[in-house]
Amino acid sequence: MDNDSSIAKIAAILRDEAVRLGPGARLPSSREIMRRHNVSPVTVSRAIGQLAAEGRVVTRPGSGAFVAHQVARGEDPADLSWQTVALGDRVVDEGPVAELLGVAADGVVPLTGGYLRPGLRPDRQLAAAAARAVRRPGAWAMPPLPGLLELRRWFAAQAGGDVTAADALIVSGGQAALTHAFRALAAPGTPVLVETPTYPGALVAARAAGLRPTAVPVDRDGVRPDLLAEAFAVTGARVFLCQPTLHNPTGATLPSGRRAQVLDVARAAGAFVIEDDFARYLTGQAPPSLASMDRHGTVVHVGSLTKILSPSMRVAAVIARGPAAHRLRASQLVESFFVARPLQETALEFVESPAWRRHLAAVHAEIGIRRDALATALAARMPRAEPHLLPAGGMHLWVRLPAEVDESALVEAARRNGALVSPGRIYYPSEPPGPRIRVTHMAAAHLAELHEGVRRLAQALDEVSTNPWSGPGRA
Ligand SMILES: Cc1ncc(COP(=O)(O)O)c(C=O)c1O
């Protein structure tokens, strides 16, 4: 039950609790609140959201909700409750994305996160590229609306095949690309097929665009073409979102035979394939893109620089042909006109400099070392937890837990022990098949910290396995 009255009731209870606990104190975990009051996670998150909007609590992704300081000083926060009525029920669920973008507190080992940690980022070379870029003639003028021609040419060459600069549109990062693609390619209320599990940011973006994400299972080689065909037939969907290379979270890469099958299946269904090629640079062995194999305008390809450079290098390209390309451009123009020219110029300076190749080589070497170290540490300390596969690159391992493990209890116990991992359930558009976690190896400061993180995680697994009543929400 998460109607307005139960949200208001929980918000009132939490308001009292905040006053009782005092400034800086941590509110009970969402799980605990759910258990105590027998309410859904949505009710809890909306009630906490209301208190945050009132300035009574501050939420810290990955750590919880804390009583704000002003409540204790007796200040009367403004009454913003009218907004709840004015806004109605058009809630965008940003929770999973906020969780993924959360920063670990001091002393906590991040075994989650989707970007290179500061020491692995090419910050110095990016600063040099930015300094050169802003001095280029016209750097502060309006760019060509679809993006700088040279940058579009670069992205087109990365996608391969007969893709040209004319097919590419520069947008503000992969997340924006997915949002534009969902809006442009499918009408609200219609289904969109997604791999299950899949990237939670794609699920929330699809839902925010009014679409209904519908699950198609993957195995060690990525999405299963037989089930994809069945899903198209059952749902009538005209869009399939696919991560064919280093799929997040499993790390699977579609072999070339399956790539051709996926395209054939989509084409037979008269459907688009959104190819989220977010991880192309996180391996030295990325196969040719789906876009490079496409002759019919089936593939809408998304390439992005954020993962390999910096989360703030919000430069990506959407590559499409025909009316779909037109709609994508319209979506970008209407929403934000274009991507800031100095950022586009910086991206171009960087990828055309010798620093680009050097950086790729350094990251690929580091990924190999950390992936192997994580796999070895997991095998030694958590032999009952089984990685889905050892991917050819990327930042994570997708780990299956013994069926009896309470995934939320484990994630919470790990957090208490000082290690953050990503809970499996946020990656599923429908029921998860069992307990899973995504464990990231590229976020820890160094190998010693990575090992320490696995030690804390293993301890948490022992705690929840030997004492199944020790999880959050258990008395
Ligand atoms: C699979 C996948 N696609 C897209 C994105 C969006 O990344 P960005 O918007 O930073 O390019 C992410 C980020 O985590 C991701 O994991």
The ligand as a MOL file (V3000), in Angstrom:
LIG
                    3D

  0  0  0     0  0            999 V3000
M  V30 BEGIN CTAB
M  V30 COUNTS 16 16 0 0 0
M  V30 BEGIN ATOM
M  V30 1 C 25.0230 0.4940 -19.1980 0
M  V30 2 C 25.1010 1.9720 -18.9990 0
M  V30 3 N 24.6110 2.7760 -19.9490 0
M  V30 4 C 24.6520 4.1050 -19.8200 0
M  V30 5 C 25.1710 4.6980 -18.6940 0
M  V30 6 C 25.1520 6.1880 -18.6090 0
M  V30 7 O 26.4160 6.7330 -18.4970 0
M  V30 8 P 26.7530 8.2400 -18.8650 0
M  V30 9 O 25.4880 9.0140 -18.8940 0
M  V30 10 O 27.6780 8.7020 -17.7960 0
M  V30 11 O 27.4000 8.2080 -20.2330 0
M  V30 12 C 25.6800 3.9060 -17.6740 0
M  V30 13 C 26.2260 4.5040 -16.4370 0
M  V30 14 O 26.3910 3.8790 -15.4180 0
M  V30 15 C 25.6540 2.4990 -17.8340 0
M  V30 16 O 26.1380 1.6730 -16.8940 0
M  V30 END ATOM
M  V30 BEGIN BOND
M  V30 1 1 1 2
M  V30 2 1 2 3
M  V30 3 2 2 15
M  V30 4 2 3 4
M  V30 5 1 4 5
M  V30 6 1 5 6
M  V30 7 2 5 12
M  V30 8 1 6 7
M  V30 9 1 7 8
M  V30 10 2 8 9
M  V30 11 1 8 10
M  V30 12 1 8 11
M  V30 13 1 12 13
M  V30 14 1 12 15
M  V30 15 2 13 14
M  V30 16 1 15 16
M  V30 END BOND
M  V30 END CTAB
M  END
